[in-house]
Amino acid sequence: MLIILYGEISNKTNWKHQRMIDGGATCMYREYAKKFGSIVYVTPQKINLPWEKSIIKSKNIIDYISKFPDAIVWSVKHGPKKDKEVLEKINNKKVYYSCNAKNRGIKQSTVNLMDTPERLKTCKRNKLWFKGKDPDYWKPQGQKKEFDYLLIGTRGDKNEVYFLKRLNEIKEKRKILWIGGKKHEHKISTNHHVVCTNFLGQDDVRNNIPKAKVGILFTELKIEGFPQSFIEMSMCGLPVVYNENAPKNRFYFYEGNHKFSNKKNIVKNAEFLLRTFDPIKCREVAIENYSLDKSYVRILSCLKL
């Protein structure tokens, strides 16, 4: 069993947490909670499902965990109060994960999960792990392939505009879907047809991904961990053009689900995948190697359970 402690203890409602609870944003942790146990928001939130809880007092959180002495407690997000008042006082096996470059590990954990090899160096208790997705949820729903390329991101800081401009090198018309790119439309300079959406909830993201043939994910940000969007795209059958200098993890990359590229050759490699992509093989690779079940088994392995 898995108990996920999400966030830092507070008496204030967190609107980002509530948006995830309501399905307005993608949250991988809720998939784990639904399948393997529960998720406890340590802030006051409106919850509806039996596997989600909202508990804000440290004593009450401990009382809840004490009902499941064999459960793995997974602490997500940095929380000094949560570490001192809860994690230090329970005897369960404990894992910790932070998706950014700060607060990578905590002393109260049994194991700190890391999703890039570069982050292993900070502590002997750090273990290389990989994120998982539920194949029964992240799958094509019969969508037609309306677009050649897919971009995902609301911040516009992963070279999306750069790629679209470089795509002018291709004379044949291409169609591109940019999920979350609406506010960046004015920056786009391309001869191709680009459809930008507003920020979408998880169901809408899942329903739109399979409309494209190839994903473009070219982050140059050093602070980030491994991007969830890579897993979501490949699980839905889209091979991804990925920055050869971006964070890597050996658990994710297999023949048929990606093409490494430098910035100079981003269009060349995108067009290569567009000619050779195999959505069935790509999805099979994802299911075989980083499904939700495989990811959970990896957590157990890191704990030597």
N, C-alpha and C positions, 0 to 999 in steps of 0.2 A: 504494500500500500504506500501511496505517496501523499504527503500533506505539503502543499505549497503555501508559504507565507509571503504574501505579495506586498511590497512597499515598506514604508516606515510607519511605526505606530503614531497615530495622530487623532485628535478629536475633530479634525476638519475633513469634510468630504473631498475626495479628489476627483475632479471632473474627467480627467483622462482615464482613471480606473472605471468610472461609471460608463464612459463611452465604450470601453471594451466589453463591459458586462452587458450592455444593451446591443452589442453587435455592430457598433458604429466604427470599430477599428479592429484590425487583426491582432490577435493575442495568442501566441503559440502555447502559453502556459495553461490556458483554459482547455486546450485539447488534451494535455497530460492529465489535468484534474478530472475531466469527464471520464477518461478511460481508466485511470489508475488510482483515484482517490478523491481528493478535494482541494479546493483553493480557498485560503483564508485571506480576505482583505483586512488589513489591520487599520483600516480607516472606516468611518461610517458610510456605507454604501447601500443602495437599494438592490437587494438580490432576490432571485426568483426560483433558482434551481436547487435541487437537493444536494448537489456536490459543491455548491459555493456557500461561503459563510462570510459574515462581516462581524469581526470581534475586535474591539479596540482596547480592552484592558489586558495588561500583561498576564495577570492571574487567570483570567478567563481563557486566554489563549493556551496557557500551560495546562489548564484543566481539560480543555478539548483534546490536546495532544496526548495527555495521560491516558485517555481512553484507548489509544492505539500505540502501545509501547514498542511494537515491532515495525511501525511505520517509518519510512524515510522522510525526514523533514527537509524540504527544499526551500531555502531562503533566496528570494529574488529581490534585487535592488538593495542599495546600500541603506542600512538602518542601524545606527549606533545604539539607539534605545532598544530596538528589537534584539540586537546582539546581546546586550548586557542583561536585559530583563527577562528574556525568553530563552534564547539559544544557550546561554551559559548555564541555565537551570534545568535543562532537559537532558535525558540520557540517550535519546534516539540517535541513530546515525544521521548526520547532517551534511547536506551539500549546499554550496553557495554558487551563484552565478551572477555576473554583471556583464551586460552586453557592450559596455563602453570601455575605454582604456583606463578609466579611473576605478579605484576601489575593486581591483580584480580579485582580491582574496580577503578573507577574514580569519582571525585566529580561532573563532568559535566553531568553525566547520570541521568535519571529518575530512572532507575533500573539497577543494575549490575546482569547479568545472571551467575549463578554458576551451574556446572554440577556434583558436589559432595557435600554432606551435610557438610563436614568438612570446606568448604570454606564460609559457610554462616555467620560465627562468626565475620568476620572482619568489617561488616557494616550492619546497619539496612535496607539499600536499596538493599541488596543482596537477590536474590530469586532463589530457586532451579528450574532448567530448564532441559530439555532433548533435545538432538540432534535428528533430524529426517532425514529420507531418503525417496526418491521417490520410492514407491513400483513398479511403472511401469518401472522404470529404473533398480533398484536393484532386479532382479528376474532371475530365471533360464531360459536359452534360449534353453532348450532341451539337455543340456550337459549330457553325460554319467558319472556315478560315477566311475571315474578311480582311485581315491585315497581314502585311509581310513582317513587320517588326513591332515589338512591344517594349515600351519604357514604363517603369513604375517609380513614382516618387513625387512628393509634393514640394520638396525643398529645392529641386532643380540644381543640386550640387554634385551630380554624378555624371557630368558631361553629356547630359541629354541634348542640350542646345548645340553643343559642339558636334555631336554625332549627326544631328539633323542637317546642320550646315555642310558637313563633309559629304553627306549623302548626295549633294548636288553633283558629285563626280559621276554619279550613275544617271545615264540618259533615260533608261526605262523607268517609267513611273512606279513609285512604291507607295504603299499605304501604311501609315504608322499610327498606332494607338498609344497614347501617353496617359496612363492612369494617374490621376492626381496632378496633371500638368496645366490645368486651366489658367492659373494665375501667371504662368510663364509664356502664354501664347504670344505676347507682344515681343518676346525676345527671339522668336523662331524666324529663321531666314532659310527657306528651303523651297525648291521647286516641286516638292512632293506633297501628297495629301496627308495632313496630320489631324487626327481627332484627339482633342484633349478633354479629359473629364475633370470634374471637381474631386475632392477627397471622397473616397468611397468606403462603405462598410465592408466587412469581411466577405459576406455572401456575394456582393457585387464584384469585388476583386476576383474572387474565385470564378465567377461566371464570365468575366471578361478576358481572363488570361488565355483560355483556349481559343479565342477568336484570332489569335496571331500565330505565326509560324516559328519565329525566332525571337528570343529575348536579348536585349542589350543591357548589360550591367557593368558600367565602367567607372566605378568609384576610384578616386585617388585619395580619399580621406584615411588618415592613419589611425584616427581615434576609434573607428568602428570595429566591431567584431565581424564575424562572417554574416553576410546579408541573408535574411529570411527569404527575400524575394527570389534569390537563386533557387532555393529549395521549392518554393511554390511554383515557379515557372517550370522547372524540370519535372516536378511531380505531375503537372498538367500536360506534359509532353512537349515543352519548348526547350530545345537546347539553347545555351546562353553564351554570348560573346562576353568574355570575362577578362578584366585587366590582369595581365601576367605579373604585375607588380603589386597587386592588391592582396589582402590577407587570404591565405590558402589553408586548406585543411584536407589531408589525404582521404578522409572519409567521404568527401563529396564528389570528387572528379573522376569520371570514368568515360570510356569510349562511348560516344553517342550523345553525351549530355552537355558538352561545352566545346568551346574553342578559345584557347588563350590568345591574347592579342596585345601588342603594344599600341600606343596611341596612333602612330603613323599608319598602321595597317588595319585600323578598326573597321573601315568600310569593306576592304578586301576580304577580311575574315567573316564579316557579317554576310556578305554575298555568297561566300563559300558555304556557310551553314544554310543559307536560303536555298541553295541548289541541292544540298545533300541531306537535309534534316529528315529524321525518321521519328515521328511523334510516339509511335508505339514502343520502339526500342528505348527512347529517352525516358518514358514513364516507367518502363520495366526496370531500368537501371536505378531509378529513384526509389521505387518500391523495395527492390532487393537490398539496397544499401543504406537508406536513411528514412525508413518508415518510422512512425511513432514507436512501434514495438522495438525496432532495432535500437533506437535512441535510448529507450528506457533500459534495455538490456545493457547498454554501454554504461549507464549510470550505476547499475548493479555491479558491473565489472570493475568500475573505478573504485567502488567500495569493497571489492573482493567478496561479494555476496553470491 
